[in-house]
Amino acid sequence: MKKIVDIRNLKKSFCKGNVCVANNINLSFNEGEIFTILGTSGSGKTTFLRMLAGLEKPDEGEIFIDEQLVFSNNINLEPRDREVAIVFQNYALLPHLDVSSNILFGSNASKKELEDILEKTKLKGHETKYPHELSGGQQQRVALARAIINKPKILLLDEPLSNIDTELRNILRTELKEMIKSFNITALFITHDKEDAFFLSDRIAIMFGGDVLQVGTSKELYHNPSNLYCANFLGKFTKIGDNSYIRPENIKICENGNIKAIVKENIFYGNFNEIIAEVNGQDLLITSFDRSPNIGETINLSFEDKVLNF
Ligand SMILES: Nc1ncnc2c1ncn2[C@@H]1O[C@H](COP(=O)(O)OP(=O)(O)OP(=O)(O)O)[C@@H](O)[C@H]1O
């Protein structure tokens, strides 16, 4: 697979506040991949995206885009020469321009290219509308169309789904993924939201304090986290030994289970129950899709062979 972005030994600190936002980052993304940087607020995600786009100067390191060196000790290509496009959190549409003019803003695309992108982003028939006349989904598609029309090598998405209520967010992220995949474009998505990252990404990098802690598919990260921070960030667990932990869905309630526990709490979440059960004075968190024991009931448990060890 061809590497579209290759980042080597990237370092950046802000003197003001003495904050290290990139601590020797090495990362690469493949052509056609949706790659996500997932991290809490202040972990350095936005600065990373801005360094890739050429909007923030790293202190050290090298950035290659499509095998071209765009940043090093003595090279620093302008944003417009890096062939990247950004979709911002609030879409940054120009309110006084209609859909076509927003898409064409700053672009040399032809009328035919505009027609094509309007078709592919399902905006045909909305060309003369203004941003305030569009739904959230349509606004997102205009922002995507504007980013994609110049055929960037990489599409950078800066938390486009935050500040949107859950129902609309589910619709928008489905559309977003379909659009990105249909254009077969390489995308870097940054978010603090684990669910969005799981939904959208081919691979995810977990970032904290300017460090990339782990890179992998959502399944790899969830089932084989490299440390306690990553394990905790991606899901719940109970400590069951000095260095061992177990996810709640890996504890089964079954008649022939050899661990006896007493149910302390049982919360119904619709398609599953979250149960807290006590064993020898220790609380275990259990997720069950088919059992709903009563509080005070004695249940038998068995641990699946999927223990996390750090
Ligand atoms: N221009 C700047 N000058 C000084 N410090 C900065 C600057 N930009 C960012 N920082 C600091 O760098 C750290 C990382 O910021 P960054 O915006 O990259 O994080 P983030 O993970 O994107 O956070 P959020 O999700 O809140 O946007 C923060 O502590 C922030 O205050």
The ligand as a Gaussian input file, in Angstrom:
#p B3LYP/6-31G(d) Opt

LIG

0 1
 N       -0.611000      28.971000      19.653000
 C       -0.476000      28.379000      20.853000
 N        0.297000      28.930000      21.806000
 C        0.480000      28.343000      23.014000
 N       -0.096000      27.158000      23.349000
 C       -0.895000      26.564000      22.445000
 C       -1.123000      27.133000      21.148000
 N       -1.955000      26.299000      20.457000
 C       -2.229000      25.266000      21.277000
 N       -1.600000      25.415000      22.462000
 C       -1.631000      24.476000      23.594000
 O       -1.176000      23.220000      23.116000
 C       -1.914000      22.148000      23.692000
 C       -2.500000      21.285000      22.610000
 O       -3.458000      22.045000      21.882000
 P       -4.271000      21.422000      20.663000
 O       -5.282000      22.446000      20.241000
 O       -3.342000      20.918000      19.635000
 O       -4.987000      20.190000      21.372000
 P       -6.283000      19.375000      20.950000
 O       -5.997000      17.958000      21.297000
 O       -6.645000      19.663000      19.554000
 O       -7.381000      19.946000      21.925000
 P       -8.938000      20.305000      21.620000
 O       -9.627000      18.987000      21.376000
 O       -9.376000      20.970000      22.891000
 O       -8.948000      21.203000      20.433000
 C       -2.957000      22.809000      24.591000
 O       -2.445000      22.780000      25.907000
 C       -3.041000      24.223000      24.094000
 O       -3.383000      25.122000      25.115000

